[in-house]
Amino acid sequence: MTLYSLLAVLALAILIAVLIVGLPFALLRNMAQGAQFRRDLDQRVRGLRLSKMLDYLGIDRERYLHQEPVVNIHGHMRRCADCDATEACDQVIGTPGAEESSIDFCPNADSLTKTP
């Protein structure tokens, strides 16, 4: 082996070692950032009537936040924040045992009733 071959092998070995050591740290950091993002999203959902609507429909919030695509959640939040039917919403979500068909006024009714 020549000196250049040895240097190339050494450089590759160092690169592989850096990847092996750095990858777990990058994964853990990414997981922590994802968990923080979901906690922040949960707080934003809880600040809207959407949170009570999820409860009313029997949709588990944790499951909703982890399984529903974020773009859909943001759409739900935007439609909820811009909704003009707040009085009807407060009346329905504040009435235990009301029928689910009574949420036709909700701009999220179609998508939320299809949420598992």
C-alpha positions as a printed Julia matrix, in Angstrom:
116×3 Matrix{Float64}:
   0.0    0.0    0.0
   1.14   3.44  -0.76
   1.12   6.37   1.57
  -1.87   7.88  -0.28
  -3.85   4.67   0.1
  -3.14   4.61   3.82
  -4.18   8.24   4.19
  -7.38   7.58   2.21
  -8.24   4.56   4.38
  -7.5    6.57   7.53
  -9.68   9.46   6.33
 -12.54   7.05   5.55
 -12.15   5.37   8.95
 -12.32   8.74  10.7
 -15.39   9.72   8.66
 -17.15   6.45   9.51
 -16.27   6.87  13.21
 -17.69  10.4   13.2
 -20.9    9.14  11.57
 -21.24   6.25  14.01
 -20.79   8.56  17.0
 -22.73  11.52  15.6
 -25.78   9.74  14.22
 -27.28   8.71  17.58
 -26.87  12.26  18.88
 -28.55  13.68  15.78
 -31.42  11.21  16.13
 -31.92  12.01  19.81
 -31.86  15.76  19.09
 -34.39  15.31  16.3
 -36.67  13.26  18.55
 -36.48  15.91  21.28
 -37.29  18.68  18.8
 -40.23  16.65  17.45
 -41.57  16.09  20.95
 -41.27  19.82  21.71
 -43.04  20.65  18.45
 -45.94  18.32  19.39
 -46.15  19.85  22.89
 -46.3   23.35  21.39
 -48.93  22.2   18.89
 -50.93  20.67  21.74
 -50.87  23.98  23.62
 -52.05  25.84  20.52
 -54.9   23.35  19.99
 -55.92  23.61  23.65
 -56.24  27.38  23.22
 -58.99  26.93  20.62
 -62.52  25.53  20.67
 -61.02  22.76  18.55
 -59.82  21.12  21.76
 -63.33  20.91  23.17
 -64.66  19.74  19.82
 -62.16  16.89  19.85
 -63.33  15.96  23.34
 -66.96  16.24  22.26
 -66.37  13.9   19.33
 -64.44  11.46  21.52
 -61.19  11.96  19.62
 -58.13  11.31  21.78
 -56.0   14.47  21.57
 -52.66  12.62  21.87
 -53.6   10.24  19.11
 -54.92  13.1   16.99
 -51.68  15.07  17.39
 -49.48  12.09  16.55
 -51.46  10.48  13.73
 -53.1   13.37  11.94
 -50.8   15.09   9.42
 -49.56  18.43  10.77
 -50.86  20.24   7.68
 -54.38  18.96   8.5
 -54.05  20.03  12.15
 -52.96  23.51  11.05
 -55.95  23.64   8.7
 -58.29  22.63  11.53
 -56.76  25.29  13.76
 -57.03  27.99  11.1
 -60.66  27.15  10.29
 -61.52  27.04  13.99
 -59.85  30.39  14.71
 -61.6   32.02  11.73
 -65.03  30.49  12.45
 -68.04  32.77  12.81
 -70.24  30.13  14.49
 -68.71  30.48  17.94
 -72.04  30.79  19.75
 -73.41  27.62  18.16
 -70.11  25.86  18.86
 -70.08  26.88  22.53
 -73.66  25.73  22.9
 -73.06  22.33  21.33
 -69.69  21.48  22.89
 -71.03  22.64  26.25
 -74.03  20.3   26.04
 -73.18  16.77  27.14
 -74.96  14.07  25.14
 -75.86  16.28  22.17
 -76.04  14.49  18.83
 -72.99  14.6   16.58
 -75.12  15.61  13.61
 -75.59  18.96  15.3
 -72.04  20.06  14.38
 -72.88  20.79  10.74
 -72.08  24.44  11.42
 -68.44  23.54  12.14
 -66.02  24.12   9.26
 -64.05  21.1   10.51
 -67.05  18.79  10.83
 -66.36  16.69   7.75
 -62.68  16.06   8.43
 -63.01  15.61  12.2
 -65.82  13.07  11.96
 -63.57  10.99   9.66
 -60.67  11.11  12.13
 -60.14   7.72  13.79
